[in-house]
Each structure stands twice: as structure tokens, then as C-alpha cells.
Amino acid sequence: MVVDDEPGVRALLSDMLRVAGFVTVEATDGMSALTLLRTNKPALMVIDINMPLMDGFELVERLRSNNDLTPVLMLTAREDKADIARGLKIGADDYVVKPFGMEELILRIKAILRRSTKNTAVSTVLTCGPISIDDEQHLVTFNGEEVDLSPTEYRLLQILIEKKGRVLTKTLLLDEVWGITFESESTVVDTYISYLRKKLHRDGFEGIKTLRGVGFQIQEPK
């Protein structure tokens, strides 16, 4: 589903997606998208941020508040880091900065779809110090207290704990969590690491480490 209020951009996106083999539906703004979702269940939504009536942020917030986990790729203005950070925080899966190349857009969409269909089930409870992940219940706790994580935060933490003690490169995490297998300058890993730290670095626990120029790891407390 392509959600954009500019007819020219919307038509271009839809045409290029159809050429790439996708079936598309179009919405002119957030309200129209919500109406379309009653009869359409897209595999992914491309959502522009700046739209009338209901902007892209509010649309994603409504989707996530209704437990709609449809993958979302947001379109944001050039170098607007505030837009990027907000979009990721409320549950977008990735973003593309305008102006963008269609090849990059198609690659990112395919990467998100690979990730969203990947089987990430883990049969055991994972732990690291005070943190516990029960994948059957999709539950994260810190010293027994439930921690509210977005789907992307959950998957990133899951990978870190599955491989705890190991230094994981940004390239590996982009592949495992976001499905991005091509060369990327995305700062999405750093952004989500900071989100996890804000929620999990407390009561003396500071186990999520950055090895500058190398990658990230989670460590058991000493």
C-alpha cells in the first residue's frame, strides 16, 4: 500500500513497484489508508510523513496501537533526523530519505519483506543477567517486571542475547533484524541500541556494549 498525498509521487511509486512485481493499492492520506485497510491486508506499507488530515506518524501510531504489525517503510524529508528518529521509535521498520533512488527503495522493501517472513521462533527462555525473554509468550522482563518493547526492539534484543558475549557487527545486525543484506549507511542499529539502553540500563545493569568501529554485544553482569 502506497500512502502519499502527492499524486505524481504516488503514481511513480505505484508504477515502479508494479514493474518490480508487486501489486499495489493507493491511499491519499492516513485516513484513506485506514479505510482501505478494512478490505485490504498489504504485506507492506510505504507511508509519506507529511500529509494532510492524518500524517504518517499518526497513521503508524494508530496501526501499532491496534496491534497491526504490518511492516512500514516511511518516506522522510532530506536529512530530517528528527523525522527518522520519531518514525523508528513509533514502530516503522525502515525509512528512505527524499529524494531517493527507486532501486534503493525496491531493495529496502524486499529486505523488510524477507525479515517479516523469516521464522524467528526460539523454543527456550533466553536470559542475560536481570533480562529474560520468553518467546512463547513474546514477553521480556527485567528482574521479573515486564518491559514494553516494540517488535523491532524485541528482535534486536533477542539476537543480542542469543549470541551474548559475542561482538556482533552492524552488518550482521542489519541482516538478522532488518533483513538488509546490501551495503548500507543506515544508522538504524545505533538508534535501536540506544532505545534498548534507555529501557534496560537500570538498577546497575549496563550490559549492552559498543565496541567503536566493530559492533555491539551484550554481557552478563560481573
Phi, psi and omega in degrees: 000127178259122182240106183202137183276349180270115184304319181295316179294317181298317180294319180297313180299313182297317180297314182292323178293322178294321176299325180280359174104008181262149171266131185238152167232155186238144173227143185273346179192180184297319180296318178297323180296317179297322178295315179298326182294344178292332183239354180234137178239083184291154175285338182198152177238132172258115190237123174283148181282310187271100179219153177284170177066301176213117183280177184296325179298310182296324179297313180296319179300319179294319178301309184292325179292336177266014181060028174271110185260021176308127179303142183231130169247123184261146175256124185233160180292157183306125171057025179271087186294332178295319177299314183299310182298317180295316180301315179293321183295324183274357173123008174291151182270331180193176181215156172230134183270133176281144351285148185234159175271140182296327179297316178298316181300313180297318179298317180293321177297314179297323179295316179297318181294322176298317181294317185291338179259357181288137177283112182249017184296138176235127190277344183246163174281130179260141179223152171208105183058235182280355185266135177226138176239119174255101188289331179298323179264359184051052188234131174245131177233153176234112187051041177085352180264130182296138178245129181274113179240147173289163179304322181288318176300317180301312182295320179297314179297320179301314179296316180301316183284324175304326183244035186301143183090339179269146175274120183255125181289158176300323179299316179296316181293322176300322179288309186291322186263317185255351180072017180272108185255002181253166180300128184216142175262016184300140176261014186297326179295312180301320181298314182285331172299318180295324177297316179297318180298318180299327183269335189241345177273093180201169179051036177086354180271124176221058191275347181272111188252149172248126171257102188306127179082357183240300181166210186227155174207162172242137185238146170294143176295146181285000000 
